[in-house]
Amino acid sequence: MLSKIKEILSAAGLLLICTRSGRGPMTRKMYQKVVAAMLTTSLSVCTVGLALPQVAVADESSAALQAKLNDAKTQLNKLYEQAEQVGEALNETQVQLDSTNKDIEQTNKDIEAKKAELAEAQKTLSGRVSANYKSGGTSMLEIILSSSNFEELANNLYYAQKANESDEKVIGQVKTVQAELDAKQSQLTEQKQQQENLLATQKSQQAELNEQSKKAEEYVNNLDQQVKDKMEEERKAAEAEARAKAEAAKKAAEANNGNYYDPSSVNNGGNSGKRSSGSSQVSSNWRNQVIAAATSKIGGGYRLGASGPSIYDCSGLTQYAYSTIGIYIPHSSASQAAYCNKPASQAQPGDLVWRPGHVGIYIGGGTTIEAMSPSQGITYGSLSSFSRAGSPV
């Protein structure tokens, strides 16, 4: 398996044959770690090309634009994460390259030292040979004649032989070490080239990711502004429509002596209850009207007990939304809970949604509009946070 990984990485020009300064090649376990790290870097680069959402269309709703914006931000965050991973891999490669350069520098010094040692040994041997040559050398006869007894003769012959063997051994050892250093230098030079190639590849990947991130940031910023502009456009249009409908509903209720839709009249079997005469003429399009009214207040403020025109609490916002279709409900989340007689999972767009102490308007797609808190104001929320749903219509 490891050999197969080596083949793959070698073919990709990414094989890293590291050595540890003064300690020779990496162990098998260490090498596997390096290979695994490089595979991670290589695989992560394969996902660089992240596709951003399609360019926003002018007539898209703010909710659709917001969905695209959320998707674009997710893609941008992925680019940031990949850029960070490549950057860290690049840093590690640079550390290894610096270590290799130090190894090369030390190996070159070792090679020069061994060359000097070899030259000195060769010089010593050459000097001895030359001296023997000039003096006529020490013949076997001279060794025999200079020995006073057999024991001395044996010693003289032994030391003469050992002197020659010692010189040859020193020269052989120096040559062996020099050959090893030359091989190490060659390996380090190859390793340095591979690390430089990897570093160049990672820098190219980093530059590509930075360029993609820059384009993604521009896209997100432009789309964010489109969302804000569209929300403001929808708010103004819905607010104007809601004001007109609210005024008409108010007049209709006044004409009917102010009959009020009382939630206490809701029975356990359904949504029947008292409505004003205006409510009996609720449009079949009432759900869209309720949603439009709630949407018109997006971006508004929150204050406990407030009921408009620009600042609301949760039940004040829902009361306002239903007032635009001629339905008047109490300014109380506990009272409005009486209309929520089905699980939130069965909510339909335009329904009230409720959980203990809080209400909102469901607009579809798992999204709600709520007066959240002083810090959040009126904004989009999630149906998943509610337990019940229903409507007074």
Secondary structure, 3 states (H helix, E strand, C coil): CHHHHHHHHHHCCCCCCCEECCCEECCHHHHHHHHHHHHHHHHHHCCCCCCCCCCCCCCCCHHHHHHHHHHHHHHHHHHHHHHHHHHHHHHHHHHHHHHHHHHHHHHHHHHHHHHHHHHHHHHHHHHHHHHHHHCCCCCHHHHHHCCCCHHHHHHHHHHHHHHHHHHHHHHHHHHHHHHHHHHHHHHHHHHHHHHHHHHHHHHHHHHHHHHHHHHHHHHHHHHHHHHHHHHHHHHHHHHHHHHHHHHHHHHHHHHCCCCCCCHHHCCCCCCCCCCCHHHHHCCCCHHHHHHHHHHCCCCCEECCCCECCCEECHHHHHHHHHHCCCCCCCCCHHHHHHHCCEEHHHCCCCCEEEECCEEEEEEECCEEEEEEECCCEEEEEEHHHCCEEECCC
